[in-house]
Amino acid sequence: MRELTVVNAVELAAAYAAARYAAVLDGDTLLLQVGQPATDLEAYWPAERYVFITAWNPASEPRSDTANAAADALLLAQIDRYRAARLPAWAESPDGQWREPGWLLADLDGDTSDRLAIEFGQAAILAWRRGEPVRLRMLMEPSSDADDDSNAACIDWMGSR
């Protein structure tokens, strides 16, 4: 298991919450936004729970396309092992300078989702239940000022304070 060290976890969470996310279904791009319901996605791809996960750039450190593609192939093998339904997806910074492919999964339980993300060195995933707003799940301990963030209502932190 990889350990993620972040100087300011709140700033990282804010960046992830502000990112743009999307999944591709039958050629249509369905946008996801932290803190908002995913009504269109849920109407076209019904499930009880959803997770966005990527294997790219563990610990938010840029890696080569070759290394990222290899990690993605390993993640995909794990997803297939769990027989989780999946759609191609991506995450992108608001300015479009940072983009990572990933996978939107249906009905994979929370513990398994967390384990996969941690195994692949990820700081966070998106995870939510049908009919609820998309939530950012930070897979690290929060810093002491975590509640000061304006997005705190849609961010879940692993561990306790």
Backbone torsions as a table, in degrees:
resi	resn	phi	psi	omega
1	MET	NA	140.1	178.8
2	ARG	-90.5	148.5	174.7
3	GLU	-104.7	137.6	-179.8
4	LEU	-106.9	123.7	177.6
5	THR	-113.6	121.8	-178.6
6	VAL	-127.3	134.5	179.5
7	VAL	-66.9	-45.9	-179.2
8	ASN	-133.0	97.7	-177.6
9	ALA	-65.0	-31.4	180.0
10	VAL	-65.8	-42.0	178.2
11	GLU	-65.2	-39.4	177.8
12	LEU	-63.9	-44.2	178.0
13	ALA	-61.5	-40.7	178.6
14	ALA	-63.2	-40.4	178.6
15	ALA	-64.9	-43.9	178.8
16	TYR	-65.2	-39.8	-180.0
17	ALA	-66.2	-30.9	-179.5
18	ALA	-84.0	-12.3	-177.7
19	ALA	-65.0	161.4	174.7
20	ARG	-98.8	138.9	179.7
21	TYR	-129.8	150.1	177.4
22	ALA	-156.5	155.8	172.4
23	ALA	-125.5	153.9	-179.3
24	VAL	-112.6	123.3	-179.2
25	LEU	-131.9	118.8	179.9
26	ASP	51.5	39.8	177.9
27	GLY	83.3	-7.5	178.3
28	ASP	-96.2	139.6	176.1
29	THR	-93.4	121.2	-179.9
30	LEU	-109.0	115.1	-175.3
31	LEU	-78.9	146.4	177.0
32	LEU	-126.1	142.0	177.7
33	GLN	-137.7	129.3	177.9
34	VAL	-57.7	131.6	178.8
35	GLY	91.2	-5.1	-179.7
36	GLN	-119.3	147.0	174.9
37	PRO	-65.2	151.4	178.4
38	ALA	-102.2	58.6	-171.7
39	THR	-56.6	-48.8	-178.3
40	ASP	-63.1	-47.5	179.9
41	LEU	-58.7	-48.6	-177.2
42	GLU	-64.5	-31.6	178.0
43	ALA	-69.2	-38.1	-176.4
44	TYR	-90.9	-20.8	-177.0
45	TRP	-139.0	73.8	-174.1
46	PRO	-67.4	137.4	175.0
47	ALA	-158.0	171.0	177.2
48	GLU	-88.1	-31.2	179.1
49	ARG	-145.0	154.9	-176.5
50	TYR	-134.0	149.5	177.7
51	VAL	-143.4	132.4	168.4
52	PHE	-103.4	129.5	-179.2
53	ILE	-142.1	148.4	175.3
54	THR	-136.0	160.2	173.9
55	ALA	-111.7	-0.1	-175.7
56	TRP	-73.8	146.3	171.5
57	ASN	47.0	62.4	178.4
58	PRO	-53.4	144.5	-179.1
59	ALA	59.8	24.9	-179.9
60	SER	56.7	29.1	176.7
61	GLU	-106.8	125.1	-179.5
62	PRO	-57.3	135.9	176.2
63	ARG	-123.4	165.2	178.5
64	SER	-67.9	157.0	176.4
65	ASP	-58.7	-36.4	179.6
66	THR	-63.4	-47.0	179.6
67	ALA	-65.3	-41.1	179.1
68	ASN	-65.6	-41.7	179.0
69	ALA	-64.0	-38.4	177.9
70	ALA	-65.0	-43.7	178.5
71	ALA	-63.9	-40.3	178.9
72	ASP	-62.7	-40.4	178.5
73	ALA	-62.8	-40.1	177.4
74	LEU	-66.3	-41.6	177.4
75	LEU	-62.1	-45.0	-179.8
76	LEU	-60.3	-39.0	176.9
77	ALA	-62.5	-39.8	177.8
78	GLN	-66.3	-44.5	178.7
79	ILE	-58.3	-45.0	179.7
80	ASP	-64.9	-34.8	177.3
81	ARG	-60.9	-36.0	178.5
82	TYR	-83.7	-3.1	-179.6
83	ARG	56.5	37.3	178.7
84	ALA	-82.2	134.5	172.8
85	ALA	-65.3	141.7	-175.1
86	ARG	-144.3	152.5	172.8
87	LEU	-128.5	145.5	172.0
88	PRO	-63.9	143.4	-177.1
89	ALA	-148.7	174.8	177.2
90	TRP	-155.6	159.9	173.9
91	ALA	-125.2	146.2	-177.0
92	GLU	-148.7	140.7	175.2
93	SER	-65.7	154.2	-178.6
94	PRO	-56.5	-30.5	-179.6
95	ASP	-88.2	-1.2	177.8
96	GLY	77.0	7.0	-177.4
97	GLN	-81.6	-17.6	-176.8
98	TRP	-131.4	120.3	-179.7
99	ARG	-137.8	134.6	179.7
100	GLU	-132.4	127.0	171.9
101	PRO	-71.9	155.7	177.7
102	GLY	-160.7	-158.3	-176.0
103	TRP	-137.2	137.5	170.2
104	LEU	-99.8	124.7	-175.6
105	LEU	-111.9	148.6	177.6
106	ALA	-114.0	133.4	171.1
107	ASP	60.0	31.6	170.3
108	LEU	-91.7	130.2	-174.8
109	ASP	-65.8	158.1	-174.6
110	GLY	-61.4	-41.3	-179.8
111	ASP	-63.9	-41.9	179.5
112	THR	-66.2	-42.3	178.2
113	SER	-59.5	-46.6	178.6
114	ASP	-60.5	-46.4	-179.4
115	ARG	-60.1	-43.5	178.9
116	LEU	-61.5	-47.3	-178.7
117	ALA	-62.0	-43.3	179.3
118	ILE	-66.0	-42.1	178.4
119	GLU	-57.2	-35.2	-178.4
120	PHE	-97.8	16.6	171.2
121	GLY	71.6	25.2	-177.0
122	GLN	-88.1	145.9	179.5
123	ALA	-85.1	-22.6	-174.9
124	ALA	-160.4	162.3	170.8
125	ILE	-136.4	165.4	165.5
126	LEU	-96.6	137.7	179.4
127	ALA	-151.2	131.3	178.7
128	TRP	-158.6	162.5	176.8
129	ARG	-100.4	151.2	179.8
130	ARG	-49.9	133.1	177.7
131	GLY	84.9	-6.9	179.5
132	GLU	-106.6	161.1	177.5
133	PRO	-64.9	151.1	174.5
134	VAL	-62.7	133.2	-178.4
135	ARG	-118.7	146.9	173.9
136	LEU	-95.2	124.9	179.3
137	ARG	-109.8	106.2	178.6
138	MET	-81.9	125.5	-174.3
139	LEU	-96.7	47.6	179.6
140	MET	-154.0	168.0	175.5
141	GLU	-72.3	141.1	177.8
142	PRO	-75.8	155.4	171.8
143	SER	-80.3	170.6	-174.0
144	SER	-64.0	-22.4	-178.4
145	ASP	-100.2	22.5	-176.2
146	ALA	-60.3	-34.4	-178.8
147	ASP	-76.8	-8.8	180.0
148	ASP	-78.9	-13.0	-177.3
149	ASP	-74.4	139.1	-179.1
150	SER	-67.5	-19.8	179.0
151	ASN	-92.8	7.4	-172.0
152	ALA	-56.2	-29.4	-177.9
153	ALA	-67.1	-20.2	-178.4
154	CYS	-115.3	17.1	179.4
155	ILE	-119.5	128.7	175.1
156	ASP	-108.5	137.7	-179.3
157	TRP	-110.2	134.9	175.5
158	MET	-72.6	143.6	177.3
159	GLY	82.9	175.3	-179.3
160	SER	-112.2	165.9	178.8
161	ARG	-93.8	NA	NA
